[in-house]
Amino acid sequence: MISLNLFKHRLVALVVALSISGFCSFAYAEEPAAQEHGEHAAAPGHEEKKGFNAKEVILGHVKDAHDWHLLDISGTPVTMPLPVIVYSKVKGFTVFSSSHFHHGHVAYEGYRLVNAHYLEEKGLSAAKYMEGKIIAVDANDMPTDEAIYDLSMTKNITSMLIGAILLIWLMLSVAKTYTTRGSKMAPKGFQGVIEPVIIFMRDEVVKPNIPGKHFEKYTPFILTIFFFILINNLLGLLPGSANVTGNLAVTAALALISFLATMFSSNKHFWAHTLNPPVPGWVKPILVPVEIIGIFTKPVSLMIRLFANILAGHIIILSIISLVFIFGSLNQIAGYGFLPITILFNIVMMMLELLVAFIQAFIFANLTAVFIGQVMEEGHSHDEKHH
């Protein structure tokens, strides 16, 4: 059995390795590009030099994309192309690799990936044509404003599928261990890591919040939410990974699932208490709209909380790393001098992010169980709790 001190040492070593690896990946991916921009800015007769664009780099790392950017080699991006699936009423379904866009420099099959260079070249509004979006274009490479539906396998979707496959594989492995060794045997291997978490979530989260024997039916659902968010949170900390749970569309989908599960679990007492609360008549016109609004603000709070915490953590880490290149663009010695401070700060933030990854998965699952339990309460249970 590994002692607590040995576990702490290994955890710190893992965080240090991830921090240095993330810094190296960031440096190789962005330093050549920054140097290339600097060369273009240093045109003859101009003293002004374009420095490191931290905003562009940070947003480029946290937002979704139609290809998976790995690193840059001598200014040439190395990416993993992903399938592009576009539907229009005129052409129907069109499927091809994102590599045909050549990182947004050319159009293909009447479609184009919008980037800053294209908007500047054609004089188009960035507010109307969002960067990273696929649009339909004519023979002159101008937007046709044709309604199309982008069903592509983006970086976030691909990473989410990887997380789902990893979740299924891990749970099936643990289930197979129980089948072969029996439930009365002491946990072994990865089973010993997962079993305490499952028991804790069942006994401390689901059972106290969902009344009666209904908790047994909802335990697999709450566990699935918890492990799915946790795995994607942890995958998002790896260098070159996708920002899945820091994407508002993903957290909105998770919140919608939680909302639907809550609504389908509601009973007559919940709706009677919401639409006809036991208060004086003159208070009901005020309280009923508040209760109805509260039904929708709960999933919205779940969506915003997970999205904001994960995205903020990624932005802070990338901002700390960016300081090296900002100081380096001013003075090379200053850049190297700030490197140890950046690594130290990044180690602290990575450890904090590991903690946040577990906390946010737990909060989302716990609040989902709380919301489901609230709509399943019977009248006498509610009165007892009120008194």
Number of C-alpha atoms within 10 A of each C-alpha: 3 6 7 9 9 10 11 11 11 12 13 16 13 14 19 19 13 18 27 17 15 21 23 15 16 21 18 16 23 23 18 18 21 19 17 14 17 17 13 11 15 13 11 7 6 8 9 10 14 16 18 24 15 18 12 9 18 18 12 13 18 20 16 19 21 26 23 21 19 17 21 19 14 13 17 11 16 14 14 14 21 19 17 20 17 20 16 14 10 9 11 10 14 14 13 16 16 24 17 16 20 12 18 20 13 14 20 18 14 16 21 25 23 22 18 14 12 18 15 11 8 11 9 14 10 13 7 7 17 15 17 18 14 22 23 21 19 14 9 6 16 16 17 13 11 12 12 18 15 17 13 21 19 22 23 25 17 19 20 22 14 15 22 18 13 15 18 14 12 15 17 12 14 20 14 13 17 17 10 8 12 12 11 7 8 10 18 13 9 13 18 12 12 14 14 12 13 16 11 12 19 19 14 12 23 29 20 14 21 23 16 12 9 13 21 13 11 17 19 14 16 24 20 16 19 22 21 20 27 23 20 26 26 17 21 23 22 13 17 18 20 28 25 28 32 26 20 16 13 19 23 20 13 19 22 17 15 24 21 12 17 21 15 11 14 17 14 13 17 18 14 12 15 20 16 15 16 11 10 7 10 8 11 16 11 10 16 16 12 12 16 13 11 13 15 12 12 16 26 16 14 23 23 15 16 28 22 15 16 22 18 13 19 20 16 14 23 22 18 18 26 23 18 24 25 18 19 19 19 12 12 13 12 15 18 15 14 16 19 12 15 23 19 15 15 25 22 16 19 22 17 12 22 15 11 19 25 17 14 22 21 21 16 24 24 20 19 28 25 17 22 25 22 19 21 23 20 14 13 10 11 13 10 8 7 7 5
